[in-house]
């Protein structure tokens, strides 16, 4: 909490950091100026990187030993490489991150992008801090719609179309079912009958359901592969359906179930929440009962330290109810369940050429971003190496285009709505993935030239690194030095935008430095090697941050 109170003074002559002692005055019953003087005497020279400590009024001002901080930070960063900021903070603890969770047989639309991208970044960050991280994809693979799909498939299914474009074909027959059922109510009766057979485990219905599920997962895998997203567990709603009776019995033994208009509910009046429905009046289960079953299963299977749900903010009430029911039933780990909400996705220019009617498919959004990036690279010679082939440009556009989408979802606080604007997203000079990736590629290009000359900047001696001390060099070292604490802070509040902000600042400061200093043309060989070591550390910092966000770095442009 003391580090949270540290301030950066308005003028640099007042120090690099200031600690206001006013908040300690009450508890210590001393004047702030006296506290500051006492602390200065006690701390003396015992702090790393501190050159001197001064007191001004009720402030304790710290002056950093610039060359010591710069030298140590560069050496550490270059030694750690992609392990920069990694720690064993979470050693021995299991974290579950449930994210993405699309519905089987339905298009994987842009609405699923936020949970998929945010969940992936959180899982990567937890893993980086030493937690045993399990990625869960709680598929929407259960419910009466499967009865309708089975009926529709038997009546109008086209085998060839199903093999070629599974989700498109399943959507087509599902829509047709609803259109036809308006005039033929017997279709609904037949659908209920098919769903009942599926629940009973009849071979024909189970085989069809399994096929729809497998084909859907196959199609989802294309999007997951492009985003570099993986899962450890695809247990969806169907997996937990046979565990519901045990949940109902458990809540009965706790005397929590009440009858309300034929439905079984748990009252949550004391928690100021509406009743949580466990069984509907027709005896069928709903999301809440399946989610409770899932928590109990996960606790037995994984003994989690934290069970995180990356689901849109509109579902906040649902999770409050589920967690409150668990708490009421005396489930100890209820306090370790956590809902990480996020905003909506909007389009500023609605210029998405979608082939699928009203739904914007995530796959189409990614492809459009890649195509637009390719156009920008082709039409701007300054952005590419003269000997770049068409294949090279396509590979780079794939990384930058997809990186741009990921970056857009993560650049602001997660509860804010995302407004998509191609212009901002693909701006090579703005706060965007293209800008950060281009800066990274620039740094790598400088280092490749140094490699050709045989400069050993990775093992630059400490006394040579101490030649660095300019404002820009100090600013870059401070950003790199804060990498680990930024990752920890970002994980503690589930806000990857903190990592986005760090690498964007790193890229901006690096570009300023690059334009000020003749890195490769530095006359003094020692200073030149030290500057190249700093360039290497900056490229490592940017790449490590991009990795945590789920964005692939581009080595050359």
Beta strands, then each sheet from edge to edge (+ up, - down):
strand 1: 6-7
strand 2: 17-20
strand 3: 50-56
strand 4: 59-64
strand 5: 94-98
strand 6: 132-136
strand 7: 257-260
strand 8: 263-266
strand 9: 276-279
strand 10: 306-310
strand 11: 337-340
strand 12: 345-347
strand 13: 418-420
sheet 1: 1+ 2- 4+ 3-
sheet 2: 6+ 5+ 10+ 11+
sheet 3: 7+ 8- 9+
sheet 4: 12+ 13+
end
